[in-house]
Amino acid sequence: MLKPLLVILIIVSLIAIWLNFDLFDSTPNTVVTQSVDAQIASEPLTTTETQNITTPQKPITTNRDENLSKEIQALFKQASLLFQKNFDDKALELYDQIIQKIGNSTDTTRLQDFAKAYFQKGLIHQIYPNSDKDAAFEAYNMVIKKFEKSDNELLLKLYIEAKIKQAYLFDDDERIEIYDELVKQFENYKNNKFQTEVEELLFSQSYNLMGKDDEESMRILDRIISKYDKDENTKLPEKIETSILNTIELAIITNNDDTKYRELADKYLSESPDTKPLLGMLDIIRNAQDLEQNEALSKWKEDHADYRFPDWSFQELRAWMMKIEDKGTKERVSKYLDAFENHKYNVDPKKNKSQSHHDNSEIIYEPPIYNEPTDEPIQYENPYTHDANQEYQYETVYTAPDAY
């Protein structure tokens, strides 16, 4: 009995010993494997091995960014509706929420939203019933401080926009100084990236000087024109074309020779439907200082019967006429200005003869009443001012109506 039992015990022992050796063998194998892996990880990969590894790309826009963008646009829309319904305080609160959410962002799109929110705040503080010059100044100043040291073209354009909006909180002299500083800062910027903005500033500067320093206003326009006076094949920007005609008018007002500007008009503006009637009108006004122009006026009306001076203002010419000291000269110039304004508004002299206060029954236009000239500069509406009633749009920064 013992022998079979002993045999069984021996067999069991052998099995146990075999199992133990197998177990022990598995541990060293694991350690060796881990050691080899560590060695491989510590060795730098070759170029070929690196090229075979594809790193997962991060998504361009995360869900969080998309959600923030949607939230910001929804807040802008809600604030705009509140503003339209005269809930200005509520709109200001929403703009503050937008600024708080994105004020620390470095993303260009979010920074544009930052500027937009402050521009809208500035607008609200500039108009009734929230008129607060200091608050408007500070709103624009936040954008100025944020972007003044930037090298990003889009953000620098917003900086210029903020400076211009802020400038309209000051009087004309301070505004002209601000324009001058901006021109000096950006006229020679890398690759002339801000040429359009500089020209807009010069136009505004010139217009603000009209009636105060017509000579300087004319010099500025001359400076703009000279940049494009290269050859007859050059396509001039619309505002440059306008400035040529504007300078001819200023030459009359300042008693300067307009020959070179007329040559420019012949060179660049010969195909424009405005050129001949406007130059003809200015010829008559200039010559009226010395002689009657009834025959020239009749010929002008015959040639340009349907022309109605679109976008042209006679305000500068009338302001100049009011300062003419010689009585006869003043009466002649006034008479022909009346005639052209009569034509502009298509007044029929035959139906209004009783209204005429001139010997020439054809000229019946009753001009607005102007005060006698004083030492105070004439105030003009600036045609380059951004429309304060329009919500700020990035793509329409620096869009200004023509001067005429």
C-alpha positions as CSV (number, residue, x, y, z in Angstrom):
1,M,0.0,0.0,0.0
2,L,2.8,2.4,0.8
3,K,4.6,1.8,-2.4
4,P,1.8,3.0,-4.6
5,L,1.2,5.9,-2.3
6,L,4.9,6.8,-2.4
7,V,4.8,6.6,-6.2
8,I,1.8,9.0,-6.2
9,L,3.6,11.4,-3.8
10,I,6.7,11.4,-6.0
11,I,4.6,12.1,-9.1
12,V,2.8,15.0,-7.4
13,S,6.1,16.4,-6.2
14,L,7.6,16.3,-9.6
15,I,4.6,18.1,-11.0
16,A,4.8,20.8,-8.4
17,I,8.5,21.2,-9.0
18,W,7.9,21.6,-12.8
19,L,5.1,24.1,-12.2
20,N,7.3,26.2,-9.9
21,F,10.2,26.3,-12.4
22,D,7.8,27.5,-15.1
23,L,6.4,30.2,-12.9
24,F,9.9,31.4,-12.0
25,D,10.9,31.4,-15.6
26,S,8.0,33.8,-16.6
27,T,9.2,36.6,-14.3
28,P,12.7,37.0,-15.8
29,N,11.2,36.9,-19.3
30,T,8.9,39.9,-18.4
31,V,11.8,41.9,-16.9
32,V,14.0,41.3,-19.9
33,T,11.2,42.4,-22.3
34,Q,10.6,45.6,-20.3
35,S,14.4,46.3,-20.2
36,V,14.6,45.9,-24.0
37,D,11.6,48.3,-24.5
38,A,13.2,50.9,-22.2
39,Q,16.4,50.6,-24.2
40,I,14.6,51.1,-27.5
41,A,12.7,54.1,-26.1
42,S,16.0,55.7,-24.9
43,E,17.7,55.4,-28.3
44,P,16.9,58.3,-30.8
45,L,15.0,57.3,-33.8
46,T,16.5,57.5,-37.2
47,T,15.1,59.8,-39.9
48,T,13.5,56.9,-41.7
49,E,11.9,55.6,-38.5
50,T,10.6,59.1,-37.7
51,Q,9.0,59.6,-41.1
52,N,7.1,56.3,-40.6
53,I,5.5,57.7,-37.4
54,T,2.3,59.7,-37.9
55,T,1.4,62.1,-35.2
56,P,-2.3,62.7,-34.7
57,Q,-3.3,66.2,-35.8
58,K,-5.2,68.6,-33.5
59,P,-8.5,69.8,-34.9
60,I,-8.3,73.3,-36.4
61,T,-11.2,74.5,-34.3
62,T,-12.3,72.8,-31.1
63,N,-15.8,72.5,-30.0
64,R,-15.1,74.9,-27.3
65,D,-14.0,77.6,-29.8
66,E,-17.0,77.0,-32.0
67,N,-19.4,77.3,-29.0
68,L,-17.7,80.5,-27.8
69,S,-17.9,82.0,-31.3
70,K,-21.6,81.2,-31.5
71,E,-22.2,82.6,-28.0
72,I,-20.4,85.8,-28.9
73,Q,-22.4,86.3,-32.1
74,A,-25.6,85.7,-30.3
75,L,-24.7,88.3,-27.7
76,F,-23.9,90.8,-30.4
77,K,-27.2,90.2,-32.1
78,Q,-29.1,90.5,-28.8
79,A,-27.2,93.7,-27.9
80,S,-28.0,95.2,-31.3
81,L,-31.7,94.5,-30.9
82,L,-31.7,96.1,-27.5
83,F,-29.9,99.1,-28.8
84,Q,-32.4,99.5,-31.7
85,K,-35.3,99.4,-29.1
86,N,-33.5,102.0,-27.0
87,F,-32.6,99.7,-24.1
88,D,-29.1,101.1,-24.2
89,D,-28.1,100.1,-20.6
90,K,-29.0,96.5,-21.3
91,A,-27.0,96.6,-24.5
92,L,-24.0,98.0,-22.7
93,E,-24.2,95.2,-20.2
94,L,-24.1,92.6,-23.0
95,Y,-21.1,94.3,-24.7
96,D,-19.4,94.2,-21.3
97,Q,-20.1,90.4,-21.1
98,I,-18.5,90.0,-24.5
99,I,-15.4,91.9,-23.5
100,Q,-15.1,89.9,-20.3
101,K,-15.3,86.6,-22.2
102,I,-12.7,87.4,-24.9
103,G,-10.6,90.2,-23.4
104,N,-7.6,88.0,-22.7
105,S,-7.8,86.1,-26.0
106,T,-4.9,86.3,-28.5
107,D,-7.0,85.0,-31.4
108,T,-7.3,87.7,-34.1
109,T,-11.0,87.0,-34.7
110,R,-11.8,87.3,-31.0
111,L,-9.7,90.5,-30.9
112,Q,-11.8,91.9,-33.7
113,D,-14.9,91.2,-31.6
114,F,-13.2,92.9,-28.7
115,A,-12.8,96.1,-30.8
116,K,-16.4,95.8,-32.2
117,A,-17.8,95.6,-28.6
118,Y,-15.9,98.7,-27.6
119,F,-16.8,100.6,-30.7
120,Q,-20.5,99.9,-30.1
121,K,-20.0,101.1,-26.5
122,G,-18.4,104.3,-27.7
123,L,-21.3,104.9,-30.1
124,I,-23.9,104.5,-27.4
125,H,-22.0,106.9,-25.2
126,Q,-21.8,109.5,-28.0
127,I,-25.5,109.8,-28.7
128,Y,-28.6,110.9,-26.7
129,P,-29.7,110.0,-24.1
130,N,-26.3,108.5,-22.9
131,S,-24.1,111.4,-24.1
132,D,-21.0,110.9,-22.1
133,K,-17.9,112.1,-23.8
134,D,-15.5,110.7,-21.2
135,A,-17.0,107.2,-21.4
136,A,-16.9,107.3,-25.2
137,F,-13.2,108.4,-25.1
138,E,-12.4,105.6,-22.7
139,A,-14.1,103.0,-24.9
140,Y,-12.1,104.0,-27.9
141,N,-9.0,104.3,-25.8
142,M,-9.3,100.6,-24.7
143,V,-8.9,99.6,-28.3
144,I,-6.0,102.0,-28.9
145,K,-4.1,100.7,-25.9
146,K,-4.8,97.1,-26.9
147,F,-3.5,97.3,-30.4
148,E,-1.0,100.2,-30.5
149,K,2.0,97.9,-30.3
150,S,0.6,95.2,-32.5
151,D,2.3,94.2,-35.8
152,N,-0.9,92.5,-37.1
153,E,-2.3,94.5,-40.1
154,L,-5.9,93.9,-39.2
155,L,-5.4,94.9,-35.6
156,L,-3.5,98.0,-36.6
157,K,-6.4,99.0,-38.9
158,L,-8.7,98.8,-35.9
159,Y,-6.2,100.9,-34.0
160,I,-6.4,103.6,-36.7
161,E,-10.2,103.3,-36.7
162,A,-10.3,103.8,-32.9
163,K,-8.0,106.9,-33.2
164,I,-10.3,108.4,-35.8
165,K,-13.4,107.8,-33.8
166,Q,-11.8,109.2,-30.8
167,A,-10.6,112.3,-32.8
168,Y,-14.3,113.3,-33.4
169,L,-14.6,113.9,-29.7
170,F,-12.2,116.8,-30.0
171,D,-12.4,120.1,-31.9
172,D,-11.2,120.5,-35.4
173,D,-7.7,121.7,-34.6
174,E,-7.0,118.7,-32.3
175,R,-8.6,116.4,-34.8
176,I,-6.2,117.7,-37.6
177,E,-3.2,117.0,-35.3
178,I,-4.4,113.4,-34.7
179,Y,-4.7,112.9,-38.4
180,D,-1.3,114.3,-38.9
181,E,0.2,112.0,-36.3
182,L,-1.4,108.9,-37.9
183,V,-0.2,109.9,-41.4
184,K,3.4,110.2,-40.1
185,Q,3.1,106.9,-38.3
186,F,1.7,104.9,-41.3
187,E,2.6,106.6,-44.5
188,N,6.0,104.7,-44.8
189,Y,4.8,101.5,-43.1
190,K,6.1,98.2,-44.5
191,N,5.3,97.7,-48.2
192,N,2.8,100.6,-48.0
193,K,0.2,98.3,-46.4
194,F,-1.7,101.3,-45.1
195,Q,-1.7,103.5,-48.2
196,T,-5.5,103.5,-48.5
197,E,-5.9,104.5,-44.8
198,V,-3.3,107.2,-45.1
199,E,-5.1,108.7,-48.2
200,E,-8.4,108.7,-46.3
201,L,-6.7,110.5,-43.4
202,L,-5.3,113.1,-45.8
203,F,-8.7,113.6,-47.4
204,S,-10.3,114.1,-44.0
205,Q,-7.4,116.4,-43.0
206,S,-7.9,118.5,-46.2
207,Y,-11.6,118.8,-45.7
208,N,-11.3,119.9,-42.1
209,L,-9.0,122.6,-43.3
210,M,-11.5,124.0,-45.8
211,G,-12.7,127.4,-44.7
212,K,-9.9,127.6,-42.2
213,D,-6.7,127.2,-44.3
214,D,-7.7,126.7,-47.9
215,E,-4.0,126.9,-49.0
216,E,-3.0,124.0,-46.8
217,S,-6.1,122.1,-47.8
218,M,-5.1,122.5,-51.4
219,R,-1.5,121.4,-50.7
220,I,-2.7,118.2,-49.1
221,L,-4.9,117.4,-52.1
222,D,-2.0,118.2,-54.4
223,R,0.1,115.8,-52.4
224,I,-2.4,113.0,-52.9
225,I,-2.8,113.7,-56.6
226,S,1.0,113.7,-57.2
227,K,1.2,110.1,-56.0
228,Y,-0.9,109.0,-59.0
229,D,0.3,111.4,-61.7
230,K,2.4,109.0,-63.7
231,D,0.9,108.3,-67.1
232,E,-2.5,108.5,-68.8
233,N,-2.9,104.7,-68.5
234,T,-3.1,104.9,-64.8
235,K,-6.5,104.2,-63.4
236,L,-7.1,106.6,-60.6
237,P,-9.1,105.7,-57.5
238,E,-12.4,107.5,-57.4
239,K,-11.4,109.8,-54.6
240,I,-8.3,110.9,-56.5
241,E,-10.5,111.9,-59.4
242,T,-12.7,113.8,-57.0
243,S,-9.7,115.5,-55.5
244,I,-8.6,116.9,-58.9
245,L,-12.0,118.7,-59.3
246,N,-11.9,119.7,-55.7
247,T,-8.5,121.3,-56.2
248,I,-9.6,123.2,-59.2
249,E,-12.4,124.6,-57.1
250,L,-10.0,125.5,-54.3
251,A,-7.7,127.2,-56.8
252,I,-10.6,129.6,-57.6
253,I,-11.3,130.2,-53.9
254,T,-7.6,130.8,-53.1
255,N,-6.9,132.7,-56.4
256,N,-4.3,130.2,-57.5
257,D,-3.4,129.0,-61.0
258,D,-5.4,125.8,-61.8
259,T,-3.7,125.1,-65.1
260,K,-1.9,121.9,-64.0
261,Y,-5.1,120.5,-62.4
262,R,-7.1,121.1,-65.5
263,E,-4.4,119.3,-67.5
264,L,-4.7,116.4,-65.0
265,A,-8.5,116.5,-65.5
266,D,-8.0,116.3,-69.3
267,K,-5.5,113.5,-68.8
268,Y,-7.4,111.3,-66.4
269,L,-11.0,112.4,-66.4
270,S,-11.9,113.0,-70.0
271,E,-14.2,110.0,-70.1
272,S,-16.1,110.9,-66.9
273,P,-19.6,112.3,-67.4
274,D,-19.0,114.8,-64.6
275,T,-15.8,116.4,-66.0
276,K,-17.1,118.7,-68.8
277,P,-20.1,120.1,-67.0
278,L,-18.2,120.7,-63.7
279,L,-15.2,122.3,-65.4
280,G,-17.5,124.4,-67.5
281,M,-19.4,125.6,-64.4
282,L,-16.1,126.4,-62.6
283,D,-14.9,128.3,-65.7
284,I,-18.1,130.5,-65.6
285,I,-17.7,131.1,-61.9
286,R,-14.0,132.1,-62.2
287,N,-14.7,134.4,-65.2
288,A,-17.7,135.9,-63.5
289,Q,-15.3,137.7,-61.2
290,D,-14.4,140.0,-64.2
291,L,-17.2,139.7,-66.8
292,E,-20.8,138.8,-67.3
293,Q,-21.2,135.2,-68.4
294,N,-24.8,135.1,-69.7
295,E,-23.7,133.7,-73.1
296,A,-21.5,131.1,-71.6
297,L,-24.2,130.1,-69.2
298,S,-26.8,129.7,-72.0
299,K,-24.3,127.5,-74.0
300,W,-23.6,125.4,-70.8
301,K,-27.4,124.8,-70.3
302,E,-27.8,123.8,-73.9
303,D,-24.9,121.3,-73.7
304,H,-25.7,119.9,-70.3
305,A,-29.5,120.3,-70.0
306,D,-29.9,117.0,-68.2
307,Y,-27.0,117.3,-65.9
308,R,-27.9,117.9,-62.2
309,F,-24.6,118.1,-60.3
310,P,-25.0,114.7,-58.5
311,D,-23.1,114.8,-55.1
312,W,-21.8,118.3,-55.8
313,S,-22.1,120.9,-53.1
314,F,-21.9,124.6,-53.7
315,Q,-21.2,125.4,-50.1
316,E,-17.5,126.2,-50.4
317,L,-18.1,128.5,-53.4
318,R,-20.9,130.3,-51.6
319,A,-18.8,130.8,-48.5
320,W,-16.0,132.2,-50.7
321,M,-18.5,134.5,-52.5
322,M,-19.7,135.9,-49.2
323,K,-16.2,137.1,-48.5
324,I,-15.7,139.0,-51.8
325,E,-15.3,142.6,-51.0
326,D,-16.0,144.2,-54.4
327,K,-19.7,144.7,-54.7
328,G,-20.0,144.2,-58.5
329,T,-17.8,141.1,-58.5
330,K,-19.8,139.7,-55.6
331,E,-23.2,140.2,-57.4
332,R,-22.0,138.6,-60.6
333,V,-20.6,135.5,-58.8
334,S,-23.7,135.2,-56.7
335,K,-25.9,135.5,-59.8
336,Y,-24.2,132.6,-61.6
337,L,-24.1,130.5,-58.4
338,D,-27.8,131.0,-58.2
339,A,-28.2,129.9,-61.8
340,F,-26.3,126.6,-61.3
341,E,-28.1,125.8,-58.0
342,N,-31.4,126.5,-59.9
343,H,-30.3,124.0,-62.5
344,K,-29.2,121.5,-59.9
345,Y,-32.7,121.4,-58.3
346,N,-34.4,121.7,-61.7
347,V,-36.4,124.8,-60.8
348,D,-38.4,126.1,-63.8
349,P,-37.8,129.9,-64.1
350,K,-40.9,130.4,-66.3
351,K,-43.1,129.2,-63.4
352,N,-41.3,131.3,-60.8
353,K,-40.6,134.6,-62.4
354,S,-42.1,136.5,-59.5
355,Q,-39.5,135.0,-57.2
356,S,-36.6,136.4,-59.2
357,H,-34.5,139.2,-57.5
358,H,-32.2,139.6,-60.5
359,D,-32.5,141.5,-63.7
360,N,-32.0,138.3,-65.7
361,S,-35.4,136.6,-65.5
362,E,-33.8,133.2,-66.1
363,I,-32.1,133.2,-62.8
364,I,-34.6,132.7,-60.1
365,Y,-33.1,130.3,-57.5
366,E,-33.4,131.7,-54.0
367,P,-30.3,130.6,-52.2
368,P,-30.1,129.9,-48.5
369,I,-29.5,132.9,-46.3
370,Y,-25.8,133.2,-45.4
371,N,-24.6,135.5,-42.6
372,E,-22.0,138.1,-43.4
373,P,-18.5,136.8,-43.1
374,T,-16.9,137.0,-39.7
375,D,-13.5,136.0,-38.3
376,E,-15.0,132.6,-37.2
377,P,-14.1,129.7,-39.5
378,I,-16.9,128.3,-41.6
379,Q,-18.1,124.9,-40.3
380,Y,-18.6,122.2,-42.9
381,E,-20.1,118.8,-42.5
382,N,-17.3,116.3,-42.9
383,P,-18.0,113.9,-45.7
384,Y,-15.4,111.5,-44.5
385,T,-17.0,110.8,-41.2
386,H,-18.1,107.3,-40.5
387,D,-21.8,106.9,-40.2
388,A,-22.4,106.9,-36.4
389,N,-25.7,105.2,-36.8
390,Q,-24.3,102.1,-38.5
391,E,-23.0,99.2,-36.5
392,Y,-19.3,98.7,-36.9
393,Q,-18.3,96.4,-39.7
394,Y,-14.7,95.1,-40.2
395,E,-14.9,95.0,-43.9
396,T,-16.1,98.6,-44.3
397,V,-13.5,100.3,-42.1
398,Y,-12.4,103.5,-43.8
399,T,-15.2,103.8,-46.3
400,A,-16.0,107.5,-46.8
401,P,-18.4,109.3,-49.1
402,D,-17.1,111.5,-51.8
403,A,-16.6,115.2,-51.1
404,Y,-19.0,116.2,-53.9
